[in-house]
Amino acid sequence: MRKRRLGSYAAVIVFAVPFLLPFYLLVRNALMSKRELGSLDWHWWPETVSFQGFADAFGNEAVPLAHALWNSTLISAISAPLSTLLASMAGYALARIPVAAAKPAFFFIIATMMVPGAATFIPTFVVVGSLGGVNTMWGLIVPGLFSAFAVLLFRGFYLRFPRELEDAGRVDGLGYLGLYGRLALPNSGALFASLGILSFIEHWNAFLWPLVIGQDPEFWTVQVALSTNLNQQAVNMPALFAGALVAILPLVALFLIAQRWIVRGVLLTGIKG
């Protein structure tokens, strides 16, 4: 038994190394000096740990990295719970409210998943731009609030939700909104948390839409701010790696804290006893 457990740990470590290698390189390069990072000699770790890259990343007045981090945090913190809540409401309506348009609406939502994002990007930009959404927070947030994938998962979850619980709620005089708010939503916490976390990561990593909507540096997100460093004539590589490290740390922390909810959400085990 002990040998089997040691073998399992060894296998996990072996498979984890390729995934951890990019993080190691990111930390290593962020703590190096320009001279050492540009050297042809390989170093497993900086000879002298330097934090100048972090100072340069946050001290560049042309690239407001700190403000971009705040924008990304604000956009992700608003978009993730709101988009998940809308998907949950849509999924419950499609699963439980008996109307003739439920199935056509569901198939229409599924059909939107088959349309490439590039095909809807320009029409969406034209609509948002005509409404005055360029260089605004709502222009960055609103177009990304609908997720057909999340609606699909919530619908499947609510189809398997025990009808006995809802029948008991109807006896107490609850309507569809009450059944959703008091029974369905509280018992879908694991799926809600899992999809909310994935939505947070998706909005945090978004690049193309914030790039075209947030044209003013005041509305840059962290991904746009980091890409701006690559457009400069002289690229400060330690500062670029330091900024990337700072940008990824919130996602790593979020995953470590909420990995239990992600696993539970994937398994769709959100019904209380």
N, C-alpha and C positions, 0 to 999 in steps of 0.2 A: 504493500500500500504506500509506504514511504517513497520507494523508488518510483512508483507510478506518479506520485504527486510531484516529485522533483523533476521527472520527465515532462510533466505538464507545464511546470514553471519554466523549464528550459525552452520548451517550444514557444511559449508565450513571449519570452524575451527575444528569441530569434525572429519571430514575426513582427515584434514591435520595433525592432531596430530600424527597418526601412522607413517606418512612419515617424520615428523620432529624429532621424538624421536631418531633415530640413530644419527642425527646431534648434538642434545643436549648431548647425551652420549659421542660423540667424543670430543666435546669442553670441557665438564666437566672433562673427564679423562685426556685430554692433559694438563689441568691446575692444576692437582693434583700432590702431591708429591708421591714418592714410598711408603712411610709408609701409607699415607691416602688411596691410591688406593688399597693397599693390605689388608686394614682393613676389618673386617667382618661387621662393622657398615656401614649402608647406609647413604650417605650424598648427598643431592640434589645439593649442590654446594661446592667447596673446601672451607675449613675454612680459609686457607691462599692461595691465588692464587700464583702458582709457575710457572715460565717460564724455570725452569731447564730442563724440558723435551725437549724443543726446542733447548736449548744449547747442550744437549747431542746428539740430533738427527743430528745436523749439525756439531758437534765437533768430531764425531766418524770417525777416519781416515780410518778404515777398510771398512766403508760404505760411499762412497762419495755422500751423498744425494743431495747436491747443484748441482754437476755435473750431477747427474741422472735427476734432474729436468730440467736442460738445454737440455739434450738429448731428453727427452720426449717432451719438447716444440718444439725443432727443428724438430723431426720426425713428430709430429702432424701437425705443421705449414706447412710442405712441403707436407705431404701425403694428408691432407684434401682437399685443393683446387685442387691439381693435379689429385687425384682420381675422384673428382666430375667433373672436366673438361673432363676427358677421358670418364666418363660415359655419360656426356651430348653429347659429339661428337658421341659416339656409338649409343645412343638413337635416335639422329637426323638422323643418317645414316640409321638406321633400319626403321624409320618411313617415311622417305621422298625419299630416293634414290631408284628408281625402278630397282633392280637387282634380278636375279633369286635366288641368294643365301641368300637373306635377311631373308626369313621365316625360312629356315633351320638353319641359324646362330642364329636367335632369339630363336628357340626351343632348340638349343644346349646350349645357355646361360641359359635358364630356367632350363635345365637339370642339370647344374652345381650347382644350388641351392639345388638340392635333394641329392647331394653327401655330406656325413658328412665330416666335416673338418679334423677329425682324419684320414680319409682314404687318404687324400692328403698331410697330414703334413710331413710324412717321405719322400715321393718322392720329395716334394718341398725342403726339407732340403738337400737331396742328390744333387739335381740340383744346388741349391745356393752354397752349400759347394764345389762342383766340380768346380764352377766358381770363387772360392775364395771370397765368400761373407761373411764368418764367421769373426766376429769382424770387420765389416765395416758398414758404415752408409747406403750404397746402399743395403746391404743385409737385413737391418732392414726395409727399406722403400719400395723397388720395389715390393716384393711379395704381399704387401697389397694394391697395387694401383688399382686393378680391383675389382669392386663391381657389381655383377649381379643384385642385388636388385635395385641399383641406376639406372642401365641401363633400367631395367623394368619400373621404375617410369618415367624416362625421355622419353622413347618411348611412353608411354601412354599420357604424356603431349603434346608431339609434334604431335601426331596423332590428337589431338583436337585443335592444333594451327590453326588460321584462314588462309586458303589458299589464301584469297584475298590479304593479306599482302605480301605473297611470290610472287603472280602474279604481283603485283606492282613492287616488286624488280626485277623480271625478265625483266620487261619492261625497267628498268634502266640498264640492262645488267649484273646483278649479277648472278653468278653461285651458285652451292650448298654451297661452302665455304663462299661466300659473304652473301648468305641468312642466313646461320647459324650465322656468326659472327656479322652481322649488324641488323638482325631482331630476329632470334630465341633465341640466347643467351641473349641479353639484356632484352627480355621479359620473361625470365625464372629465373629472379633474386631471387624471393621468394623461388622457389623450389631449386635453386642452393645453396642459403644460408642455407636453412633448412638441406639439405643433407650434405652440407659441415660441419655444426656444429655437426651433428650426426657422421660424419666420424672422426672429430677431437676427439670427446669423445671416439669413438671406438679405435682409435690409442693410445690415452692417457692411456686407461685402459688395453691395450694389455699386456699380461704377458707371455704366453707360448712361442710364437715365439721370442720375445726379450730375453727370458731366454736361449734358445738354440743357438741363433745366437750371441748375445752379451755376450760371455763367459768371456771376459776381463772386469774388473771393469770400464775401460774407456768408455765402450759402454753400461753400465747398464742403464736401464730406471728407473723411479721412482718406478714402481711397483716391479721390480726385487730388487731394493735397499731395499724397505720396507720388502720384504719377507726374505731378508738375515738376518734381525734382529731376525726372528723366528727360524733360524737355529743355533743361538748361544746358548751356555749352560745356560747363565743367560740372560733372556730377560728383557730389560729395558722398562717396559710397558708405563710409561709416554712419553718416547722418541718415542716409536712406535706409540702411539696415536697422538703425536705432528706431526710426519712425515706424518701420514695419513691425518691429518687436513690440513697441508700445501699442500699435493698432491691433495686434493679435492677442495680447494678454487678456483683455476683457472676454474674448470668446473662449479662451482656454479656461479661465476662471469660471465662466458660466457653465461650460461643459462639465468640469470637475464637480461643481456644486449640484448640477441638475441631471447628471447622467442616470441616476436611478429613475427619474421621471421619464427620461427618453426611452429607456428600456421598457418600462411599464406601458408607455403610450404605444410603442410598437406592438406590444403584445395585446393591446386593447383591453387591458384589465382595469376598468374604471368603475365597476359596479360594486357598491358596498354590500356587505352582508346583511 
